[in-house]
Amino acid sequence: MTRALSDRDLQQALDNCANESVHSPGTIQPIGWLLGCEIETGLIRHASMNCVELFGREIASVLGQPMQDLLGAEVWHATQNIAALRDFSERRYFAGTWRHDSADHALHVSKGGDYFVVEIEHGSEVPAGTPEMVREQTFLINQIQACADQESLFDLTSRLLRHVTGFDRVMIYKFDSEWNGEVLAETRRNSLEPFLGLKFPHWDIPEQARAIMARIQLRIVADVDQVPVALAAQHSDLPALDISLAQMRGVSDVHIQYLRNMGVGATMTLSVVLDQQLWGMISFHHEHPKVLQSSIRQILTTGIIPVFCLKLGLLRDRATLGLSQRLQGLQTDIQTALERGTSGPDILSAIGPSVLQALDVDGLAILSGSQDYRYGATPSTAAMENLAARARASENGLVTFESIATEVPGLAGDLDGVAGALALVNTANRSLLVFRREIGQTLSWAGNPTKAIEIVGGNARLQPRGSFAKYLEEAQGRCKPWSEQDRHLTQQLWPLLSAAERHAFMADLTRQRALMIAELNHRVRNILAMVKSVSSQTRRHGGSPENYGQSLEARIHALAAAHDIGAGAGMSAVSAREITALETAPFAENTERVTVAGEDFSIRADLAPLFALVIHELMTNAVKHGAFSTDVGRIAIDLGRDMEGATLEWTESGGPQVDEPAAMGFGATLIRQALPHELGGRSTLDFSQHGVRAQLWLPKASLGYAANPAAPSRVEAEPAPSVLRNGLVLILEDNFMIATDLAAELEQLGFPNTEIFARPDAAMDFLRSETPALAFLDVNLGQGRTSESVATELVGRAIRTVFVTGYGDQFLMPAPLAGLPVLTKPISRAQLGECIARLVG
């Protein structure tokens, strides 16, 4: 029976989950064999039931045998050496390769109570990498080390690990202070639903599972449909074997169902541990059964992940250093105040802006006996005293609230717009409080975070969620979460503020700062007005927050691009349609409001900036006073050519009534006088009541020939070949750096969706469920492999395919593939663009 989960049910279910025997599940996954050897005697006391097939004898004859008789004296000697290592009880060690029935088997040993836990898998532990592969791995590790911030580190590592492992999805996942998780980075197959930015509640990974994750680096689930292999004990009274450190440890039914609900066929997890604390994990998902060979797993745990953790720690320390620098700047301000000081009540007014900026808060207050000094957004005195009392009663004198109204309901009416607070006390009578306003935030949960339970034998048992579609939980009345950095900086700042409480800046310093701010505001006001106009239109029709952000960014980039018209190196002419599109794009909400018709023409590159400025002034006027000052106005642009030159007609409609201005401004002067003077053309500007009309004529001498056809305007329907730009591009390349460079060039050419594979089998698996629009295949993939099978499949399905090679023309392919285009490394963007143009032409 399954029902909704009350608070009492939740606690009982979590307690029952915590009591599950994850250390001793009594089963292993069917990816190898496992033995439990008594450390004191060397005798086998536990064995997985599939050892019958491995050793060719009944399980009863395996149990009780000396380990050295089964695996050999050399393995037994290696195991004893490992047992002598200081951290043997906390790590899983490679014990060598065991040759059995003409096949190599990798052996790993860990400690489980009083037993050696021996895992046996097919294959040799020694990776058979070529020198080129070793160099590439070195390069990739150097790339991780070169990352300048956490965002780039997470993005690069997720892409790198997906390339190395071939999993469908790789996620970097961080725990918060309450052990909820959030996906910070993700690389996935394009057909998979994205999990980036989603949050997972803390009960998805129970406490005892997190404890094991903090001890072991890697966990695998090779197949959610596997049939577990039971562990047999020599005697029924023997305790269950602790196999916590074993990678082939059995999986609980609840976790298996959880993975099935996510549509996952296999997973792998790498723990990220900083300063001996579990920071998060790197999670791998695959739609089908999958397990990496032991040697690749060894490379991940001993090579790439340690470098990742080291780099993450360095970046975190760098952030801490940044906090120290911010604190030093505040200390300088406060010291100046101490030297020039006045009365205590004025101090926060003087240093308040610097403190608010440094702490990223909206208000602060100091409570000192019966006095309170405040700056910015603060609640009532009674509310502050209540929060300070709670800090005083806490263990370390510091408390945080992300939603005061929720956590302390009695204060809801006294907050005056404040949502969250951090309260810190240092004596019984003195407290520092900082406040943040409400931030409109939406928490994106991977499935509804509300848990369900199943009653089994009278006990509540957590059931995994059945849906992982994005679940949005509106978080009203909450502030931006308080981080460890926030707590640290506030604690460090408190002694300085405490001393500065009795002093203040001189009045002229405050006035000087106000003048500086006013000057800054004056200088940026025009820029902000333009951005605000774009932002307002985008917000009005932008849809989701994600679309709003993307649209706003694109429009601001278009504003900047308009100033670079005609400046491209080597350009002899610029398309009039392109100029028009660049100048109207930041304001055109959709293709219906601006239409461009007629025959395009090209303008000499040296004259293009002036022409762009004319169009810009027309568009700016339309936004301020004309058709685009309303939501329904339209602009029609008609281009034309004749034997003598070219014309552009600009017609506005649907806007307010237009009256001719009493005096010509900069725009009108530019259109009526500068264009004829500079370009030798003619222009008319008519302020009709129905809308502004402008006619521009350019003589033949001002026109030029564009070597490359102009890109299609965003205000027109795209020509047929452009539909490929939203399609997938398959890249088969064993060199990660070359593959990612190619993907970046393709993105610049309008192909952002790429899938990178290093091996033919992974690409073939992808093609079973996906149909790319284009494919780029490295000919020689190393270790004797070629892309011939993938190319044959693509050609058979009429998918445009290009070979990429470092051998020039010196390679042979079967006749059906001999006619495919070939690009020789290194490839320039121009070569790539020409090749794609030929393909789609």
Residue pairs with C-beta under 8 A, 6 or more apart in sequence:
1 454
1 455
2 452
2 453
2 454
2 455
2 463
3 452
3 453
3 455
4 450
4 452
5 13
5 450
5 451
5 452
5 453
5 460
9 453
9 460
10 203
10 451
10 453
12 459
12 460
13 451
13 453
13 460
13 461
13 462
14 203
14 206
14 462
16 459
16 460
16 461
16 462
17 203
17 206
17 254
17 461
17 462
18 206
18 207
18 208
20 206
20 208
20 252
21 240
22 208
22 209
22 212
22 244
22 252
23 208
23 212
23 242
23 243
23 244
24 239
24 240
24 241
24 242
24 243
25 243
25 249
25 250
25 251
25 252
26 230
26 231
26 240
26 250
27 228
27 229
27 230
27 231
27 250
28 34
28 48
28 228
28 229
28 231
28 243
28 246
28 248
28 249
28 250
29 220
29 221
29 222
29 223
29 226
29 228
29 229
29 248
29 249
29 250
29 251
30 50
30 222
30 226
30 227
30 228
30 229
31 121
31 220
31 222
31 248
31 291
32 119
32 120
32 121
32 122
32 248
33 47
33 48
33 50
33 51
33 54
33 119
33 120
34 46
34 47
34 48
34 117
34 118
34 119
34 120
34 231
34 243
34 246
34 248
35 44
35 46
35 47
35 48
35 51
35 62
35 67
35 70
35 116
35 117
35 118
35 120
36 44
36 45
36 46
36 47
36 112
36 115
36 116
36 117
36 118
36 231
36 241
36 243
37 43
37 44
37 45
37 67
37 79
37 115
37 116
37 118
38 44
38 45
38 114
38 115
38 116
39 83
39 111
39 114
39 115
39 116
40 114
42 66
42 67
42 68
42 76
43 64
43 65
43 66
43 67
44 62
44 63
44 64
44 65
44 66
44 67
44 70
44 234
45 63
45 64
45 115
45 233
45 234
45 235
45 238
45 241
46 63
46 115
46 231
46 232
46 233
46 234
46 238
46 241
47 59
47 62
47 63
47 231
47 232
48 229
48 230
48 231
48 232
49 59
49 229
49 230
49 231
49 232
50 229
51 59
51 62
52 58
52 59
52 62
54 100
54 120
55 62
55 70
59 232
62 70
63 232
63 233
63 234
64 234
66 76
67 75
67 76
67 79
67 116
67 118
68 75
68 76
71 98
71 107
71 118
72 98
74 96
75 95
75 96
75 98
75 107
78 95
78 96
78 107
78 109
79 95
79 109
79 116
79 118
82 88
82 93
82 95
82 109
83 109
83 111
83 116
85 91
85 93
88 111
89 111
90 215
90 245
91 110
91 245
92 108
92 109
92 110
92 119
92 216
92 245
92 246
92 247
93 108
93 109
93 110
94 106
94 107
94 108
94 125
94 298
95 107
95 108
95 109
95 118
96 107
96 125
97 104
97 105
97 106
97 107
97 124
97 125
97 126
98 104
98 105
98 106
98 107
98 120
99 105
103 122
104 122
104 123
104 124
105 120
105 121
105 122
105 123
106 120
106 121
106 122
106 123
106 124
106 125
106 294
106 295
107 118
107 119
107 120
108 118
108 119
108 121
108 246
108 247
108 294
109 116
109 117
109 118
109 119
110 116
110 117
110 119
110 243
110 244
110 245
110 246
111 117
111 245
112 241
112 242
112 243
112 244
112 245
112 246
113 239
113 241
113 242
115 241
115 242
117 241
117 242
117 243
117 245
117 246
119 246
119 247
119 248
121 248
121 294
123 293
123 294
123 295
124 295
125 294
125 295
125 298
126 295
127 295
127 296
127 298
127 299
128 295
129 137
130 782
130 783
132 735
132 782
133 782
136 735
136 736
136 737
137 299
137 303
137 304
139 736
139 737
140 160
140 304
140 736
140 737
141 303
141 304
141 307
143 156
143 160
143 737
144 153
144 156
144 157
144 160
144 304
144 307
144 308
144 311
145 307
145 311
147 153
147 156
147 311
147 315
149 315
150 184
150 312
150 315
150 316
151 185
153 308
153 311
153 312
153 315
154 172
154 184
154 185
155 185
155 187
157 172
157 185
157 282
157 304
157 308
158 170
158 171
158 172
158 185
158 186
158 187
158 282
159 170
159 187
159 740
159 756
160 304
160 736
161 167
161 170
161 187
161 282
161 284
161 300
161 304
162 169
162 170
162 187
162 188
162 756
163 736
163 739
163 756
163 758
164 296
164 299
164 300
164 304
164 736
164 758
165 268
165 284
165 292
165 296
165 300
166 290
166 757
166 758
166 759
166 762
167 268
167 284
167 285
167 286
167 290
168 188
168 189
168 192
168 285
168 286
168 287
169 186
169 187
169 188
169 189
169 192
169 195
169 283
169 284
169 285
169 286
170 186
170 187
170 188
170 282
170 283
170 284
170 285
171 183
171 185
171 186
171 195
171 196
171 282
171 283
171 284
171 285
172 183
172 184
172 185
172 186
172 272
172 280
172 282
173 181
173 182
173 183
173 184
173 200
173 280
173 281
173 282
173 283
174 181
174 182
174 184
174 279
174 280
175 181
175 210
175 278
175 279
175 280
176 182
176 481
177 484
178 202
179 202
179 205
179 207
179 210
180 199
180 200
180 201
180 202
181 199
181 200
181 202
181 204
181 205
181 280
182 197
182 198
182 199
182 200
183 195
183 196
183 197
183 198
183 199
183 200
183 446
184 280
185 196
186 194
186 195
186 196
188 194
188 195
189 755
189 766
189 770
190 728
190 753
190 755
190 770
191 769
191 770
193 468
193 469
195 446
195 468
197 444
198 444
198 445
198 446
198 470
199 443
199 444
199 445
199 446
199 449
200 445
200 446
201 445
201 449
201 451
203 451
203 462
204 258
205 213
210 278
212 219
212 244
213 219
213 269
213 271
213 278
213 281
214 271
214 273
214 276
214 277
214 278
215 244
215 245
216 244
216 245
216 247
216 271
217 270
217 271
217 301
217 305
218 247
218 268
218 269
218 270
218 271
218 297
218 300
218 301
219 247
219 249
219 268
219 269
219 271
220 247
220 248
220 266
220 267
220 268
220 269
220 291
220 292
220 297
221 251
221 255
221 256
221 259
221 266
221 267
221 268
222 266
222 289
222 290
222 291
223 265
223 266
223 289
223 291
224 256
224 259
224 260
224 264
224 265
224 266
224 289
225 265
225 289
226 289
228 250
228 251
229 250
231 241
231 243
233 241
243 249
247 297
254 461
254 462
254 463
254 464
255 464
257 463
257 464
258 464
258 465
259 265
259 267
261 464
261 465
261 466
261 467
261 468
262 285
262 468
263 287
263 468
264 285
264 286
264 287
265 286
265 287
265 288
265 289
265 290
266 285
266 286
266 288
266 289
266 290
266 291
267 283
267 284
267 285
267 286
268 283
268 284
268 291
268 292
268 297
269 281
269 282
269 283
269 284
270 281
270 282
270 284
270 300
270 301
270 305
271 278
271 281
272 278
272 279
272 280
272 281
272 282
272 305
272 308
272 309
272 312
273 279
273 309
274 309
274 312
274 313
274 316
275 313
279 312
282 305
282 308
288 765
292 300
319 485
320 485
320 488
323 485
323 488
323 489
323 492
326 358
326 489
327 358
327 489
327 492
327 493
327 496
329 354
329 358
330 351
330 354
330 355
330 358
330 493
330 496
331 496
333 351
333 354
334 351
334 496
334 497
334 499
334 500
336 505
336 509
337 347
337 350
337 351
337 500
337 503
337 504
337 505
338 499
338 500
338 503
340 503
340 504
340 505
340 506
340 509
341 347
341 502
341 503
341 504
341 505
342 503
342 504
342 505
342 506
343 504
344 371
344 373
344 501
344 502
344 503
344 504
345 373
346 504
346 505
347 373
347 500
347 501
347 502
347 503
347 504
347 505
348 355
348 364
348 366
348 373
348 374
348 375
349 375
349 504
349 510
350 504
350 505
350 509
350 510
351 500
351 505
352 364
352 375
352 376
353 513
355 361
355 364
355 375
355 493
355 497
356 362
356 363
356 364
356 375
356 376
358 489
358 493
359 434
359 486
359 489
359 490
359 493
360 436
360 480
360 486
361 376
361 422
361 434
361 435
361 436
362 376
362 377
362 418
362 435
362 436
362 437
363 374
363 375
363 376
363 377
363 378
363 418
363 434
363 435
364 374
364 375
364 376
364 378
364 432
364 433
364 434
364 435
365 372
365 373
365 374
365 375
365 378
365 384
365 432
365 433
365 434
365 435
366 372
366 373
366 374
366 430
366 431
366 432
366 433
366 497
366 498
366 501
367 384
367 385
367 388
367 429
367 430
367 431
367 432
367 433
368 429
368 430
368 501
369 429
369 430
372 381
372 384
373 501
376 435
377 416
377 417
377 418
377 435
377 437
378 384
378 416
378 418
378 433
378 435
379 404
379 411
379 414
379 415
379 416
379 418
379 421
379 435
380 414
380 415
380 416
382 414
383 404
383 411
383 414
383 415
384 431
384 433
386 408
386 410
386 411
387 399
387 401
387 404
387 408
387 411
387 421
387 423
387 433
388 423
388 425
388 431
388 433
390 399
390 408
390 423
391 397
391 398
391 399
391 423
391 424
391 425
391 431
392 425
392 428
392 431
397 424
397 425
397 426
398 422
398 423
398 424
398 425
398 487
398 490
398 491
399 422
399 423
400 420
400 421
400 422
400 423
400 482
400 486
400 487
401 407
401 408
401 420
401 421
401 422
401 423
402 419
402 420
402 478
402 479
402 481
402 482
403 419
403 420
403 475
403 477
403 478
403 479
404 411
404 412
404 415
404 418
404 419
404 420
404 421
405 411
405 412
405 415
405 419
405 477
406 477
406 478
417 437
417 438
418 435
418 436
418 437
419 436
419 437
419 438
419 439
419 477
419 478
419 479
420 435
420 436
420 478
420 479
420 480
420 482
421 433
421 434
421 435
421 436
422 433
422 434
422 482
422 486
422 487
422 490
423 431
423 432
423 433
424 431
424 432
424 433
424 490
424 491
424 494
425 431
425 432
426 432
426 494
426 495
426 498
430 498
432 490
432 493
432 494
432 497
432 498
434 490
436 479
436 480
437 479
438 476
438 477
438 478
438 479
439 478
439 479
439 480
441 475
441 478
441 480
442 472
442 473
442 474
442 475
442 545
443 472
443 473
443 475
444 470
444 471
444 472
445 470
445 471
445 472
445 473
446 468
446 470
446 471
447 465
447 466
447 467
447 468
447 469
447 471
448 465
448 467
448 471
449 471
449 473
451 462
451 463
451 465
452 462
452 463
452 465
453 460
453 461
453 462
453 463
454 460
454 461
454 463
455 461
530 559
531 556
531 559
533 587
533 623
534 552
534 555
534 556
534 559
534 586
534 587
535 552
537 587
537 589
538 548
538 551
538 552
538 555
538 589
539 548
540 589
540 631
541 589
541 590
542 548
542 551
542 552
554 585
555 585
555 586
555 587
556 586
558 582
558 585
558 586
559 586
561 582
562 582
562 583
562 586
562 612
562 616
565 574
565 579
565 582
565 608
565 609
565 611
565 612
566 574
566 603
566 605
566 606
566 607
566 608
566 609
566 612
567 609
568 605
571 605
571 706
572 604
572 605
572 704
572 705
572 706
572 707
573 602
573 603
573 604
573 605
573 608
573 703
573 704
573 705
573 706
573 707
574 602
574 603
574 605
574 608
574 704
574 706
574 710
575 600
575 601
575 602
575 603
575 706
575 709
575 710
575 711
576 600
576 601
576 602
576 603
576 611
576 639
576 646
576 648
577 596
577 600
577 639
577 710
577 713
578 710
578 711
578 713
579 603
579 608
579 611
579 612
579 615
580 596
580 615
580 637
580 639
580 648
580 713
581 596
581 713
581 714
581 715
582 612
583 612
583 615
583 616
583 619
584 594
584 615
584 619
584 635
584 637
584 715
585 714
585 715
587 619
587 622
587 623
587 628
588 594
588 714
588 715
591 714
591 715
591 716
591 717
592 634
593 628
593 633
593 634
593 635
594 634
594 635
594 637
594 715
595 634
595 635
595 636
595 637
595 715
595 716
596 637
596 638
596 639
596 713
596 715
596 716
597 636
597 637
597 638
597 639
598 638
598 639
598 640
599 639
599 640
599 641
600 639
600 710
601 639
601 641
601 646
601 698
601 703
602 703
602 704
602 705
602 706
602 710
603 611
603 698
603 702
603 703
603 704
604 702
604 703
604 704
605 704
607 678
607 679
607 702
610 674
610 675
610 678
610 679
611 675
611 679
611 698
613 670
614 670
614 671
614 674
614 675
614 696
617 666
617 667
617 670
617 671
618 650
618 667
618 671
618 692
618 694
619 628
620 667
621 667
621 692
622 628
622 629
622 633
622 635
622 652
622 655
622 692
623 629
625 656
625 658
626 633
626 652
626 655
626 656
626 658
626 691
626 692
627 633
627 634
627 635
627 652
627 653
627 654
627 655
627 691
627 692
628 635
628 655
629 655
629 656
630 654
630 655
630 656
632 654
633 652
633 653
633 654
633 655
633 691
634 652
634 653
634 654
635 650
635 651
635 652
635 653
636 649
636 650
636 651
636 653
637 648
637 649
637 650
637 651
638 647
638 648
638 649
638 651
639 646
639 647
639 648
640 646
640 647
640 648
640 649
641 647
643 700
644 699
644 700
645 681
645 697
645 698
645 699
645 700
645 702
645 703
646 697
646 698
646 703
647 695
647 696
647 697
647 698
648 694
648 695
648 696
648 698
649 693
649 694
649 695
649 696
650 692
650 693
650 694
650 695
650 696
651 691
651 693
652 658
652 691
652 692
652 693
653 690
653 691
654 691
655 691
657 689
658 687
658 688
658 689
658 690
658 691
658 692
659 687
659 689
660 687
661 668
661 687
664 672
668 685
671 683
671 685
671 694
671 696
672 683
672 684
672 685
675 681
675 683
675 696
676 682
676 683
679 698
679 699
679 702
680 699
680 701
680 702
681 696
681 697
681 698
681 699
681 702
682 695
682 696
682 697
683 694
683 695
683 696
683 697
684 693
684 694
684 695
685 692
685 693
685 694
686 692
686 693
686 694
712 718
712 719
712 722
721 840
721 841
722 750
724 751
724 773
724 774
724 840
725 750
725 751
726 753
727 751
727 753
727 772
727 773
727 774
728 753
728 754
728 755
728 770
728 771
728 772
728 773
729 743
729 746
729 751
729 753
729 754
729 755
729 772
729 773
729 774
729 775
729 776
730 754
730 755
730 757
730 763
730 766
730 767
730 772
730 774
730 775
730 776
730 777
730 794
731 739
731 742
731 743
731 754
731 755
731 756
731 757
731 775
731 776
732 757
732 758
732 760
732 763
732 775
732 776
732 777
732 778
732 781
732 787
732 790
733 739
733 742
733 756
733 757
733 758
733 776
733 777
733 778
733 781
733 804
734 758
734 759
734 778
734 781
734 782
735 778
736 756
736 758
738 778
738 825
739 756
739 758
740 756
742 776
742 804
742 827
742 832
743 754
743 756
745 827
745 829
745 832
746 752
746 754
746 832
747 754
748 829
749 829
749 832
749 833
749 836
751 774
751 836
755 766
755 770
755 772
757 763
757 766
758 781
759 781
759 785
760 781
760 785
760 786
760 787
760 789
760 790
763 787
763 790
764 789
764 790
764 793
767 790
767 793
767 794
767 797
771 797
771 799
772 799
773 799
773 800
774 799
774 800
774 801
774 802
774 836
774 839
775 790
775 794
775 799
775 800
775 801
775 802
776 801
776 802
776 804
776 823
777 787
777 790
777 791
777 794
777 801
777 802
777 803
777 804
778 787
778 803
778 804
778 805
779 786
779 787
779 803
779 804
779 805
779 807
779 811
779 813
780 786
780 805
780 806
780 807
780 811
781 787
787 803
788 813
788 814
788 817
791 801
791 803
791 813
791 817
791 820
792 814
792 816
792 817
794 801
795 801
795 816
795 817
795 820
800 839
800 840
801 820
801 821
802 820
802 821
802 822
802 823
802 835
802 839
803 813
803 817
803 820
803 821
803 822
803 823
804 822
804 823
804 824
804 825
804 827
805 811
805 822
805 823
805 824
805 825
806 824
806 825
807 824
808 824
809 822
812 818
813 820
821 835
821 838
821 839
823 831
823 832
823 835
